[in-house]
Amino acid sequence: MATESTERTLDVREIDGPPFDDIMAALEELETEQRLRLIAPFEPKPLYEVLDDRGFTHESREREGGVWHVLIEHA
């Protein structure tokens, strides 16, 4: 029986200022079986290398209105 991963969402459009610290805090709280859906008003390209360095994988998609959804999980 496969276990379903639970998903948490962080919408950085609601954050004043640079969202990097908020994203890092959310990743630190992420359990092994969880994934994080990051919602951003731009493609967070600088974040991808940080995710790789910290052992996370990501899948990015641009949605309607230029909003980006990035699914992040432990590698």
N, CA, C and O atoms as a Tripos MOL2 file, in Angstrom:
@<TRIPOS>MOLECULE
protein
  300   299    75     0     0
PROTEIN
NO_CHARGES

@<TRIPOS>ATOM
      1 N           0.8440   -1.1840    0.0000 N.3       1 MET1
      2 CA          0.0000    0.0000    0.0000 C.3       1 MET1
      3 C           0.8890    1.2480    0.0000 C.2       1 MET1
      4 O           1.7340    1.4200    0.8780 O.2       1 MET1
      5 N           0.6870    2.1090   -0.9930 N.am      2 ALA2
      6 CA          1.4940    3.3240   -1.1090 C.3       2 ALA2
      7 C           0.9620    4.3920   -0.1600 C.2       2 ALA2
      8 O          -0.2420    4.5310    0.0540 O.2       2 ALA2
      9 N           1.8980    5.1280    0.3900 N.am      3 THR3
     10 CA          1.4650    6.2210    1.2680 C.3       3 THR3
     11 C           1.3800    7.4940    0.4400 C.2       3 THR3
     12 O           2.2600    7.7730   -0.3740 O.2       3 THR3
     13 N           0.3390    8.2480    0.6450 N.am      4 GLU4
     14 CA          0.1710    9.4960   -0.0850 C.3       4 GLU4
     15 C           0.9580   10.6010    0.5900 C.2       4 GLU4
     16 O           0.9750   10.7140    1.8160 O.2       4 GLU4
     17 N           1.6080   11.4130   -0.2240 N.am      5 SER5
     18 CA          2.3300   12.5350    0.3660 C.3       5 SER5
     19 C           1.3380   13.6510    0.6730 C.2       5 SER5
     20 O           0.3460   13.8360   -0.0320 O.2       5 SER5
     21 N           1.6220   14.3700    1.7170 N.am      6 THR6
     22 CA          0.7860   15.5030    2.0480 C.3       6 THR6
     23 C           1.4410   16.7470    1.4690 C.2       6 THR6
     24 O           2.6640   16.8180    1.3490 O.2       6 THR6
     25 N           0.6390   17.7010    1.1220 N.am      7 GLU7
     26 CA          1.1540   18.8890    0.4660 C.3       7 GLU7
     27 C           0.8810   20.1300    1.3030 C.2       7 GLU7
     28 O          -0.2300   20.3390    1.7920 O.2       7 GLU7
     29 N           1.9070   20.9400    1.4550 N.am      8 ARG8
     30 CA          1.7630   22.2350    2.1180 C.3       8 ARG8
     31 C           1.9010   23.2990    1.0430 C.2       8 ARG8
     32 O           2.5530   23.0660    0.0250 O.2       8 ARG8
     33 N           1.3050   24.4490    1.2490 N.am      9 THR9
     34 CA          1.3590   25.5280    0.2570 C.3       9 THR9
     35 C           1.9440   26.7860    0.8810 C.2       9 THR9
     36 O           1.5950   27.1670    1.9980 O.2       9 THR9
     37 N           2.8410   27.4200    0.1350 N.am     10 LEU10
     38 CA          3.3880   28.7160    0.5320 C.3      10 LEU10
     39 C           3.2040   29.6580   -0.6550 C.2      10 LEU10
     40 O           3.8420   29.4930   -1.6950 O.2      10 LEU10
     41 N           2.3310   30.6430   -0.4890 N.am     11 ASP11
     42 CA          2.0720   31.6200   -1.5370 C.3      11 ASP11
     43 C           2.8920   32.8660   -1.2240 C.2      11 ASP11
     44 O           2.5320   33.6530   -0.3490 O.2      11 ASP11
     45 N           4.0050   33.0410   -1.9520 N.am     12 VAL12
     46 CA          4.8960   34.1630   -1.6490 C.3      12 VAL12
     47 C           4.3710   35.4860   -2.1900 C.2      12 VAL12
     48 O           4.9570   36.5350   -1.9260 O.2      12 VAL12
     49 N           3.2860   35.4500   -2.9350 N.am     13 ARG13
     50 CA          2.6760   36.7060   -3.3880 C.3      13 ARG13
     51 C           2.1180   37.4950   -2.2080 C.2      13 ARG13
     52 O           1.8900   38.7000   -2.3120 O.2      13 ARG13
     53 N           1.9010   36.8130   -1.0890 N.am     14 GLU14
     54 CA          1.3330   37.4520    0.0970 C.3      14 GLU14
     55 C           2.3980   37.9780    1.0610 C.2      14 GLU14
     56 O           2.0710   38.5070    2.1240 O.2      14 GLU14
     57 N           3.6690   37.8310    0.6900 N.am     15 ILE15
     58 CA          4.7760   38.2180    1.5790 C.3      15 ILE15
     59 C           5.3480   39.5580    1.1290 C.2      15 ILE15
     60 O           5.6380   39.7560   -0.0510 O.2      15 ILE15
     61 N           5.5080   40.4840    2.0900 N.am     16 ASP16
     62 CA          6.1590   41.7630    1.7850 C.3      16 ASP16
     63 C           7.6680   41.5600    1.8440 C.2      16 ASP16
     64 O           8.1920   41.0160    2.8170 O.2      16 ASP16
     65 N           8.3560   41.9950    0.8080 N.am     17 GLY17
     66 CA          9.8080   41.8640    0.8020 C.3      17 GLY17
     67 C          10.2500   40.5320    0.2170 C.2      17 GLY17
     68 O           9.4190   39.7380   -0.2240 O.2      17 GLY17
     69 N          11.5590   40.2840    0.2110 N.am     18 PRO18
     70 CA         12.0930   39.0410   -0.3520 C.3      18 PRO18
     71 C          11.5830   37.8130    0.4080 C.2      18 PRO18
     72 O          11.6340   37.7830    1.6380 O.2      18 PRO18
     73 N          11.0910   36.8040   -0.3130 N.am     19 PRO19
     74 CA         10.4970   35.6390    0.3450 C.3      19 PRO19
     75 C          11.4900   34.5320    0.7070 C.2      19 PRO19
     76 O          11.0810   33.4910    1.2230 O.2      19 PRO19
     77 N          12.7850   34.7340    0.4460 N.am     20 PHE20
     78 CA         13.7570   33.6440    0.6090 C.3      20 PHE20
     79 C          13.7240   33.0230    2.0010 C.2      20 PHE20
     80 O          13.6780   31.8000    2.1280 O.2      20 PHE20
     81 N          13.7460   33.8520    3.0480 N.am     21 ASP21
     82 CA         13.7680   33.3160    4.4140 C.3      21 ASP21
     83 C          12.4960   32.5220    4.7230 C.2      21 ASP21
     84 O          12.5490   31.5020    5.4100 O.2      21 ASP21
     85 N          11.3700   32.9890    4.2190 N.am     22 ASP22
     86 CA         10.1110   32.2730    4.4250 C.3      22 ASP22
     87 C          10.1370   30.9030    3.7320 C.2      22 ASP22
     88 O           9.6540   29.9070    4.2710 O.2      22 ASP22
     89 N          10.7060   30.8810    2.5370 N.am     23 ILE23
     90 CA         10.8080   29.6190    1.7870 C.3      23 ILE23
     91 C          11.7270   28.6470    2.5290 C.2      23 ILE23
     92 O          11.3940   27.4710    2.6770 O.2      23 ILE23
     93 N          12.8770   29.1310    2.9930 N.am     24 MET24
     94 CA         13.8190   28.2630    3.7090 C.3      24 MET24
     95 C          13.1950   27.7240    4.9920 C.2      24 MET24
     96 O          13.4000   26.5600    5.3380 O.2      24 MET24
     97 N          12.4370   28.5590    5.7010 N.am     25 ALA25
     98 CA         11.7720   28.1060    6.9290 C.3      25 ALA25
     99 C          10.7520   27.0260    6.6100 C.2      25 ALA25
    100 O          10.6410   26.0460    7.3470 O.2      25 ALA25
    101 N          10.0110   27.1870    5.5330 N.am     26 ALA26
    102 CA          9.0120   26.1850    5.1440 C.3      26 ALA26
    103 C           9.6840   24.8690    4.7600 C.2      26 ALA26
    104 O           9.1680   23.7940    5.0650 O.2      26 ALA26
    105 N          10.8340   24.9540    4.0930 N.am     27 LEU27
    106 CA         11.5590   23.7360    3.7110 C.3      27 LEU27
    107 C          12.1120   23.0070    4.9310 C.2      27 LEU27
    108 O          12.1240   21.7760    4.9670 O.2      27 LEU27
    109 N          12.5660   23.7530    5.9230 N.am     28 GLU28
    110 CA         13.0930   23.1330    7.1420 C.3      28 GLU28
    111 C          12.0110   22.3630    7.8870 C.2      28 GLU28
    112 O          12.2960   21.3540    8.5330 O.2      28 GLU28
    113 N          10.7730   22.8340    7.8000 N.am     29 GLU29
    114 CA          9.6530   22.1780    8.4770 C.3      29 GLU29
    115 C           9.0730   21.0240    7.6720 C.2      29 GLU29
    116 O           8.2280   20.2820    8.1730 O.2      29 GLU29
    117 N           9.5190   20.8680    6.4270 N.am     30 LEU30
    118 CA          8.9660   19.8620    5.5340 C.3      30 LEU30
    119 C           9.4070   18.4550    5.9460 C.2      30 LEU30
    120 O          10.6000   18.1610    6.0130 O.2      30 LEU30
    121 N           8.4410   17.6050    6.2150 N.am     31 GLU31
    122 CA          8.7400   16.2210    6.5770 C.3      31 GLU31
    123 C           9.0920   15.4430    5.3160 C.2      31 GLU31
    124 O           8.7820   15.8830    4.2090 O.2      31 GLU31
    125 N           9.7300   14.3010    5.4720 N.am     32 THR32
    126 CA         10.2060   13.5190    4.3420 C.3      32 THR32
    127 C           9.1040   13.1840    3.3510 C.2      32 THR32
    128 O           9.3290   13.2290    2.1410 O.2      32 THR32
    129 N           7.9130   12.8480    3.8440 N.am     33 GLU33
    130 CA          6.8290   12.4360    2.9550 C.3      33 GLU33
    131 C           5.9820   13.6060    2.4550 C.2      33 GLU33
    132 O           5.0470   13.4130    1.6780 O.2      33 GLU33
    133 N           6.3060   14.7920    2.8930 N.am     34 GLN34
    134 CA          5.5490   15.9680    2.4700 C.3      34 GLN34
    135 C           6.1860   16.6330    1.2670 C.2      34 GLN34
    136 O           7.3670   16.4420    0.9750 O.2      34 GLN34
    137 N           5.3720   17.4210    0.5760 N.am     35 ARG35
    138 CA          5.9250   18.2820   -0.4580 C.3      35 ARG35
    139 C           5.3580   19.6780   -0.2740 C.2      35 ARG35
    140 O           4.3110   19.8730    0.3430 O.2      35 ARG35
    141 N           6.0790   20.6390   -0.8240 N.am     36 LEU36
    142 CA          5.7100   22.0410   -0.6860 C.3      36 LEU36
    143 C           5.3250   22.5800   -2.0520 C.2      36 LEU36
    144 O           6.0720   22.4330   -3.0190 O.2      36 LEU36
    145 N           4.1570   23.2040   -2.1300 N.am     37 ARG37
    146 CA          3.7560   23.8990   -3.3540 C.3      37 ARG37
    147 C           4.0480   25.3840   -3.1280 C.2      37 ARG37
    148 O           3.4160   26.0460   -2.3040 O.2      37 ARG37
    149 N           5.0070   25.8740   -3.8730 N.am     38 LEU38
    150 CA          5.3840   27.2780   -3.8050 C.3      38 LEU38
    151 C           4.6510   28.0090   -4.9220 C.2      38 LEU38
    152 O           4.7170   27.5980   -6.0800 O.2      38 LEU38
    153 N           3.9620   29.0760   -4.5860 N.am     39 ILE39
    154 CA          3.2470   29.8730   -5.5800 C.3      39 ILE39
    155 C           3.9150   31.2370   -5.6260 C.2      39 ILE39
    156 O           4.0080   31.9290   -4.6130 O.2      39 ILE39
    157 N           4.3820   31.6190   -6.8200 N.am     40 ALA40
    158 CA          5.1490   32.8630   -6.9620 C.3      40 ALA40
    159 C           4.6990   33.6310   -8.2080 C.2      40 ALA40
    160 O           4.2110   33.0350   -9.1680 O.2      40 ALA40
    161 N           4.8680   34.9550   -8.1840 N.am     41 PRO41
    162 CA          4.4830   35.7740   -9.3380 C.3      41 PRO41
    163 C           5.5440   35.7830  -10.4470 C.2      41 PRO41
    164 O           5.3940   36.4890  -11.4440 O.2      41 PRO41
    165 N           6.6100   35.0020  -10.2720 N.am     42 PHE42
    166 CA          7.7000   34.9100  -11.2520 C.3      42 PHE42
    167 C           8.3350   33.5340  -11.1110 C.2      42 PHE42
    168 O           8.1390   32.8630  -10.0980 O.2      42 PHE42
    169 N           9.0880   33.1100  -12.1110 N.am     43 GLU43
    170 CA          9.7900   31.8300  -11.9840 C.3      43 GLU43
    171 C          10.9840   32.0290  -11.0560 C.2      43 GLU43
    172 O          11.8650   32.8360  -11.3540 O.2      43 GLU43
    173 N          11.0290   31.3070   -9.9320 N.am     44 PRO44
    174 CA         12.0990   31.5170   -8.9420 C.3      44 PRO44
    175 C          13.3870   30.7720   -9.3010 C.2      44 PRO44
    176 O          13.8430   29.9090   -8.5510 O.2      44 PRO44
    177 N          13.9650   31.1130  -10.4530 N.am     45 LYS45
    178 CA         15.1660   30.4210  -10.9390 C.3      45 LYS45
    179 C          16.3170   30.3880   -9.9360 C.2      45 LYS45
    180 O          16.9600   29.3460   -9.8040 O.2      45 LYS45
    181 N          16.6100   31.4850   -9.2190 N.am     46 PRO46
    182 CA         17.7320   31.4320   -8.2620 C.3      46 PRO46
    183 C          17.5230   30.3800   -7.1590 C.2      46 PRO46
    184 O          18.4870   29.9050   -6.5580 O.2      46 PRO46
    185 N          16.2800   30.0280   -6.9060 N.am     47 LEU47
    186 CA         15.9730   29.0550   -5.8580 C.3      47 LEU47
    187 C          16.3550   27.6320   -6.2620 C.2      47 LEU47
    188 O          16.6600   26.8090   -5.3980 O.2      47 LEU47
    189 N          16.3420   27.3340   -7.5460 N.am     48 TYR48
    190 CA         16.5550   25.9610   -8.0070 C.3      48 TYR48
    191 C          17.8980   25.3950   -7.5720 C.2      48 TYR48
    192 O          17.9700   24.2440   -7.1420 O.2      48 TYR48
    193 N          18.9570   26.1790   -7.6760 N.am     49 GLU49
    194 CA         20.2870   25.7000   -7.2690 C.3      49 GLU49
    195 C          20.3230   25.4490   -5.7610 C.2      49 GLU49
    196 O          20.9270   24.4770   -5.3080 O.2      49 GLU49
    197 N          19.6800   26.3190   -4.9870 N.am     50 VAL50
    198 CA         19.6190   26.1460   -3.5320 C.3      50 VAL50
    199 C          18.8890   24.8410   -3.2000 C.2      50 VAL50
    200 O          19.3110   24.0890   -2.3210 O.2      50 VAL50
    201 N          17.7970   24.5850   -3.9080 N.am     51 LEU51
    202 CA         17.0410   23.3420   -3.6750 C.3      51 LEU51
    203 C          17.9080   22.1250   -3.9790 C.2      51 LEU51
    204 O          17.9460   21.1740   -3.1980 O.2      51 LEU51
    205 N          18.6090   22.1580   -5.1220 N.am     52 ASP52
    206 CA         19.4900   21.0460   -5.4910 C.3      52 ASP52
    207 C          20.5580   20.8150   -4.4290 C.2      52 ASP52
    208 O          20.8260   19.6770   -4.0440 O.2      52 ASP52
    209 N          21.1690   21.9070   -3.9580 N.am     53 ASP53
    210 CA         22.2380   21.8150   -2.9590 C.3      53 ASP53
    211 C          21.7360   21.2370   -1.6370 C.2      53 ASP53
    212 O          22.4980   20.6020   -0.9070 O.2      53 ASP53
    213 N          20.4540   21.4560   -1.3270 N.am     54 ARG54
    214 CA         19.8930   20.9950   -0.0500 C.3      54 ARG54
    215 C          19.1540   19.6700   -0.1580 C.2      54 ARG54
    216 O          18.5060   19.2430    0.7980 O.2      54 ARG54
    217 N          19.2430   19.0120   -1.3140 N.am     55 GLY55
    218 CA         18.6670   17.6810   -1.4500 C.3      55 GLY55
    219 C          17.1870   17.6490   -1.7740 C.2      55 GLY55
    220 O          16.4890   16.7080   -1.3960 O.2      55 GLY55
    221 N          16.7000   18.6670   -2.4680 N.am     56 PHE56
    222 CA         15.3010   18.7010   -2.8740 C.3      56 PHE56
    223 C          15.1910   18.6160   -4.3900 C.2      56 PHE56
    224 O          16.0970   19.0290   -5.1130 O.2      56 PHE56
    225 N          14.0860   18.0820   -4.8580 N.am     57 THR57
    226 CA         13.7690   18.1180   -6.2820 C.3      57 THR57
    227 C          12.6260   19.1000   -6.4690 C.2      57 THR57
    228 O          11.8980   19.4100   -5.5260 O.2      57 THR57
    229 N          12.4770   19.5820   -7.6840 N.am     58 HIS58
    230 CA         11.3930   20.5320   -7.9470 C.3      58 HIS58
    231 C          10.8270   20.3240   -9.3460 C.2      58 HIS58
    232 O          11.5060   19.8290  -10.2450 O.2      58 HIS58
    233 N           9.5900   20.7070   -9.5020 N.am     59 GLU59
    234 CA          8.9200   20.6830  -10.7930 C.3      59 GLU59
    235 C           8.1610   22.0010  -10.9070 C.2      59 GLU59
    236 O           7.3230   22.3180  -10.0620 O.2      59 GLU59
    237 N           8.4570   22.7650  -11.9530 N.am     60 SER60
    238 CA          7.8760   24.1010  -12.0950 C.3      60 SER60
    239 C           6.9160   24.1470  -13.2710 C.2      60 SER60
    240 O           7.1450   23.5350  -14.3150 O.2      60 SER60
    241 N           5.8390   24.8870  -13.0720 N.am     61 ARG61
    242 CA          4.8770   25.1000  -14.1500 C.3      61 ARG61
    243 C           4.3570   26.5290  -14.0740 C.2      61 ARG61
    244 O           4.0440   27.0410  -12.9990 O.2      61 ARG61
    245 N           4.2740   27.1560  -15.2370 N.am     62 GLU62
    246 CA          3.6650   28.4820  -15.2890 C.3      62 GLU62
    247 C           2.1740   28.3060  -15.4970 C.2      62 GLU62
    248 O           1.7390   27.5710  -16.3830 O.2      62 GLU62
    249 N           1.4080   28.9800  -14.6820 N.am     63 ARG63
    250 CA         -0.0520   28.9050  -14.7690 C.3      63 ARG63
    251 C          -0.5940   30.1860  -15.3790 C.2      63 ARG63
    252 O           0.1610   31.0960  -15.7220 O.2      63 ARG63
    253 N          -1.8800   30.2420  -15.5070 N.am     64 GLU64
    254 CA         -2.5570   31.3970  -16.0770 C.3      64 GLU64
    255 C          -2.1850   32.6790  -15.3270 C.2      64 GLU64
    256 O          -2.0960   32.6850  -14.0990 O.2      64 GLU64
    257 N          -1.9730   33.7480  -16.0660 N.am     65 GLY65
    258 CA         -1.6480   35.0260  -15.4510 C.3      65 GLY65
    259 C          -0.1840   35.1690  -15.0660 C.2      65 GLY65
    260 O           0.1690   36.1030  -14.3470 O.2      65 GLY65
    261 N           0.6750   34.2690  -15.5260 N.am     66 GLY66
    262 CA          2.0990   34.3540  -15.2240 C.3      66 GLY66
    263 C           2.4620   33.9450  -13.8090 C.2      66 GLY66
    264 O           3.5420   34.2750  -13.3190 O.2      66 GLY66
    265 N           1.5580   33.2250  -13.1490 N.am     67 VAL67
    266 CA          1.8290   32.7400  -11.7920 C.3      67 VAL67
    267 C           2.5380   31.3930  -11.9070 C.2      67 VAL67
    268 O           2.1410   30.5410  -12.7010 O.2      67 VAL67
    269 N           3.5800   31.2100  -11.1190 N.am     68 TRP68
    270 CA          4.3540   29.9750  -11.1430 C.3      68 TRP68
    271 C           4.0240   29.1000   -9.9450 C.2      68 TRP68
    272 O           3.9050   29.5860   -8.8200 O.2      68 TRP68
    273 N           3.8760   27.7980  -10.1990 N.am     69 HIS69
    274 CA          3.6870   26.8050   -9.1410 C.3      69 HIS69
    275 C           4.9160   25.9010   -9.2000 C.2      69 HIS69
    276 O           5.2370   25.3360  -10.2450 O.2      69 HIS69
    277 N           5.5900   25.7750   -8.0730 N.am     70 VAL70
    278 CA          6.7750   24.9250   -7.9850 C.3      70 VAL70
    279 C           6.5150   23.8780   -6.9090 C.2      70 VAL70
    280 O           6.3290   24.2120   -5.7390 O.2      70 VAL70
    281 N           6.5050   22.6190   -7.3110 N.am     71 LEU71
    282 CA          6.3380   21.5190   -6.3590 C.3      71 LEU71
    283 C           7.7200   21.0840   -5.9020 C.2      71 LEU71
    284 O           8.5640   20.7230   -6.7230 O.2      71 LEU71
    285 N           7.9520   21.1150   -4.6080 N.am     72 ILE72
    286 CA          9.2630   20.8120   -4.0410 C.3      72 ILE72
    287 C           9.1210   19.6250   -3.0970 C.2      72 ILE72
    288 O           8.2170   19.5940   -2.2620 O.2      72 ILE72
    289 N          10.0160   18.6490   -3.2320 N.am     73 GLU73
    290 CA         10.0230   17.5140   -2.3020 C.3      73 GLU73
    291 C          11.4260   17.0130   -2.0920 C.2      73 GLU73
    292 O          12.3400   17.3410   -2.8490 O.2      73 GLU73
    293 N          11.5930   16.2120   -1.0510 N.am     74 HIS74
    294 CA         12.8970   15.6290   -0.7560 C.3      74 HIS74
    295 C          13.2940   14.6840   -1.8850 C.2      74 HIS74
    296 O          12.4720   13.9210   -2.3930 O.2      74 HIS74
    297 N          14.5710   14.7470   -2.2690 N.am     75 ALA75
    298 CA         15.0690   13.8830   -3.3480 C.3      75 ALA75
    299 C          15.1450   12.4530   -2.8790 C.2      75 ALA75
    300 O          15.5420   11.5730   -3.6430 O.2      75 ALA75
@<TRIPOS>BOND
     1     1     2 1
     2     2     3 1
     3     3     4 2
     4     3     5 am
     5     5     6 1
     6     6     7 1
     7     7     8 2
     8     7     9 am
     9     9    10 1
    10    10    11 1
    11    11    12 2
    12    11    13 am
    13    13    14 1
    14    14    15 1
    15    15    16 2
    16    15    17 am
    17    17    18 1
    18    18    19 1
    19    19    20 2
    20    19    21 am
    21    21    22 1
    22    22    23 1
    23    23    24 2
    24    23    25 am
    25    25    26 1
    26    26    27 1
    27    27    28 2
    28    27    29 am
    29    29    30 1
    30    30    31 1
    31    31    32 2
    32    31    33 am
    33    33    34 1
    34    34    35 1
    35    35    36 2
    36    35    37 am
    37    37    38 1
    38    38    39 1
    39    39    40 2
    40    39    41 am
    41    41    42 1
    42    42    43 1
    43    43    44 2
    44    43    45 am
    45    45    46 1
    46    46    47 1
    47    47    48 2
    48    47    49 am
    49    49    50 1
    50    50    51 1
    51    51    52 2
    52    51    53 am
    53    53    54 1
    54    54    55 1
    55    55    56 2
    56    55    57 am
    57    57    58 1
    58    58    59 1
    59    59    60 2
    60    59    61 am
    61    61    62 1
    62    62    63 1
    63    63    64 2
    64    63    65 am
    65    65    66 1
    66    66    67 1
    67    67    68 2
    68    67    69 am
    69    69    70 1
    70    70    71 1
    71    71    72 2
    72    71    73 am
    73    73    74 1
    74    74    75 1
    75    75    76 2
    76    75    77 am
    77    77    78 1
    78    78    79 1
    79    79    80 2
    80    79    81 am
    81    81    82 1
    82    82    83 1
    83    83    84 2
    84    83    85 am
    85    85    86 1
    86    86    87 1
    87    87    88 2
    88    87    89 am
    89    89    90 1
    90    90    91 1
    91    91    92 2
    92    91    93 am
    93    93    94 1
    94    94    95 1
    95    95    96 2
    96    95    97 am
    97    97    98 1
    98    98    99 1
    99    99   100 2
   100    99   101 am
   101   101   102 1
   102   102   103 1
   103   103   104 2
   104   103   105 am
   105   105   106 1
   106   106   107 1
   107   107   108 2
   108   107   109 am
   109   109   110 1
   110   110   111 1
   111   111   112 2
   112   111   113 am
   113   113   114 1
   114   114   115 1
   115   115   116 2
   116   115   117 am
   117   117   118 1
   118   118   119 1
   119   119   120 2
   120   119   121 am
   121   121   122 1
   122   122   123 1
   123   123   124 2
   124   123   125 am
   125   125   126 1
   126   126   127 1
   127   127   128 2
   128   127   129 am
   129   129   130 1
   130   130   131 1
   131   131   132 2
   132   131   133 am
   133   133   134 1
   134   134   135 1
   135   135   136 2
   136   135   137 am
   137   137   138 1
   138   138   139 1
   139   139   140 2
   140   139   141 am
   141   141   142 1
   142   142   143 1
   143   143   144 2
   144   143   145 am
   145   145   146 1
   146   146   147 1
   147   147   148 2
   148   147   149 am
   149   149   150 1
   150   150   151 1
   151   151   152 2
   152   151   153 am
   153   153   154 1
   154   154   155 1
   155   155   156 2
   156   155   157 am
   157   157   158 1
   158   158   159 1
   159   159   160 2
   160   159   161 am
   161   161   162 1
   162   162   163 1
   163   163   164 2
   164   163   165 am
   165   165   166 1
   166   166   167 1
   167   167   168 2
   168   167   169 am
   169   169   170 1
   170   170   171 1
   171   171   172 2
   172   171   173 am
   173   173   174 1
   174   174   175 1
   175   175   176 2
   176   175   177 am
   177   177   178 1
   178   178   179 1
   179   179   180 2
   180   179   181 am
   181   181   182 1
   182   182   183 1
   183   183   184 2
   184   183   185 am
   185   185   186 1
   186   186   187 1
   187   187   188 2
   188   187   189 am
   189   189   190 1
   190   190   191 1
   191   191   192 2
   192   191   193 am
   193   193   194 1
   194   194   195 1
   195   195   196 2
   196   195   197 am
   197   197   198 1
   198   198   199 1
   199   199   200 2
   200   199   201 am
   201   201   202 1
   202   202   203 1
   203   203   204 2
   204   203   205 am
   205   205   206 1
   206   206   207 1
   207   207   208 2
   208   207   209 am
   209   209   210 1
   210   210   211 1
   211   211   212 2
   212   211   213 am
   213   213   214 1
   214   214   215 1
   215   215   216 2
   216   215   217 am
   217   217   218 1
   218   218   219 1
   219   219   220 2
   220   219   221 am
   221   221   222 1
   222   222   223 1
   223   223   224 2
   224   223   225 am
   225   225   226 1
   226   226   227 1
   227   227   228 2
   228   227   229 am
   229   229   230 1
   230   230   231 1
   231   231   232 2
   232   231   233 am
   233   233   234 1
   234   234   235 1
   235   235   236 2
   236   235   237 am
   237   237   238 1
   238   238   239 1
   239   239   240 2
   240   239   241 am
   241   241   242 1
   242   242   243 1
   243   243   244 2
   244   243   245 am
   245   245   246 1
   246   246   247 1
   247   247   248 2
   248   247   249 am
   249   249   250 1
   250   250   251 1
   251   251   252 2
   252   251   253 am
   253   253   254 1
   254   254   255 1
   255   255   256 2
   256   255   257 am
   257   257   258 1
   258   258   259 1
   259   259   260 2
   260   259   261 am
   261   261   262 1
   262   262   263 1
   263   263   264 2
   264   263   265 am
   265   265   266 1
   266   266   267 1
   267   267   268 2
   268   267   269 am
   269   269   270 1
   270   270   271 1
   271   271   272 2
   272   271   273 am
   273   273   274 1
   274   274   275 1
   275   275   276 2
   276   275   277 am
   277   277   278 1
   278   278   279 1
   279   279   280 2
   280   279   281 am
   281   281   282 1
   282   282   283 1
   283   283   284 2
   284   283   285 am
   285   285   286 1
   286   286   287 1
   287   287   288 2
   288   287   289 am
   289   289   290 1
   290   290   291 1
   291   291   292 2
   292   291   293 am
   293   293   294 1
   294   294   295 1
   295   295   296 2
   296   295   297 am
   297   297   298 1
   298   298   299 1
   299   299   300 2
@<TRIPOS>SUBSTRUCTURE
     1 MET1         2 RESIDUE 1 A MET
     2 ALA2         6 RESIDUE 1 A ALA
     3 THR3        10 RESIDUE 1 A THR
     4 GLU4        14 RESIDUE 1 A GLU
     5 SER5        18 RESIDUE 1 A SER
     6 THR6        22 RESIDUE 1 A THR
     7 GLU7        26 RESIDUE 1 A GLU
     8 ARG8        30 RESIDUE 1 A ARG
     9 THR9        34 RESIDUE 1 A THR
    10 LEU10       38 RESIDUE 1 A LEU
    11 ASP11       42 RESIDUE 1 A ASP
    12 VAL12       46 RESIDUE 1 A VAL
    13 ARG13       50 RESIDUE 1 A ARG
    14 GLU14       54 RESIDUE 1 A GLU
    15 ILE15       58 RESIDUE 1 A ILE
    16 ASP16       62 RESIDUE 1 A ASP
    17 GLY17       66 RESIDUE 1 A GLY
    18 PRO18       70 RESIDUE 1 A PRO
    19 PRO19       74 RESIDUE 1 A PRO
    20 PHE20       78 RESIDUE 1 A PHE
    21 ASP21       82 RESIDUE 1 A ASP
    22 ASP22       86 RESIDUE 1 A ASP
    23 ILE23       90 RESIDUE 1 A ILE
    24 MET24       94 RESIDUE 1 A MET
    25 ALA25       98 RESIDUE 1 A ALA
    26 ALA26      102 RESIDUE 1 A ALA
    27 LEU27      106 RESIDUE 1 A LEU
    28 GLU28      110 RESIDUE 1 A GLU
    29 GLU29      114 RESIDUE 1 A GLU
    30 LEU30      118 RESIDUE 1 A LEU
    31 GLU31      122 RESIDUE 1 A GLU
    32 THR32      126 RESIDUE 1 A THR
    33 GLU33      130 RESIDUE 1 A GLU
    34 GLN34      134 RESIDUE 1 A GLN
    35 ARG35      138 RESIDUE 1 A ARG
    36 LEU36      142 RESIDUE 1 A LEU
    37 ARG37      146 RESIDUE 1 A ARG
    38 LEU38      150 RESIDUE 1 A LEU
    39 ILE39      154 RESIDUE 1 A ILE
    40 ALA40      158 RESIDUE 1 A ALA
    41 PRO41      162 RESIDUE 1 A PRO
    42 PHE42      166 RESIDUE 1 A PHE
    43 GLU43      170 RESIDUE 1 A GLU
    44 PRO44      174 RESIDUE 1 A PRO
    45 LYS45      178 RESIDUE 1 A LYS
    46 PRO46      182 RESIDUE 1 A PRO
    47 LEU47      186 RESIDUE 1 A LEU
    48 TYR48      190 RESIDUE 1 A TYR
    49 GLU49      194 RESIDUE 1 A GLU
    50 VAL50      198 RESIDUE 1 A VAL
    51 LEU51      202 RESIDUE 1 A LEU
    52 ASP52      206 RESIDUE 1 A ASP
    53 ASP53      210 RESIDUE 1 A ASP
    54 ARG54      214 RESIDUE 1 A ARG
    55 GLY55      218 RESIDUE 1 A GLY
    56 PHE56      222 RESIDUE 1 A PHE
    57 THR57      226 RESIDUE 1 A THR
    58 HIS58      230 RESIDUE 1 A HIS
    59 GLU59      234 RESIDUE 1 A GLU
    60 SER60      238 RESIDUE 1 A SER
    61 ARG61      242 RESIDUE 1 A ARG
    62 GLU62      246 RESIDUE 1 A GLU
    63 ARG63      250 RESIDUE 1 A ARG
    64 GLU64      254 RESIDUE 1 A GLU
    65 GLY65      258 RESIDUE 1 A GLY
    66 GLY66      262 RESIDUE 1 A GLY
    67 VAL67      266 RESIDUE 1 A VAL
    68 TRP68      270 RESIDUE 1 A TRP
    69 HIS69      274 RESIDUE 1 A HIS
    70 VAL70      278 RESIDUE 1 A VAL
    71 LEU71      282 RESIDUE 1 A LEU
    72 ILE72      286 RESIDUE 1 A ILE
    73 GLU73      290 RESIDUE 1 A GLU
    74 HIS74      294 RESIDUE 1 A HIS
    75 ALA75      298 RESIDUE 1 A ALA
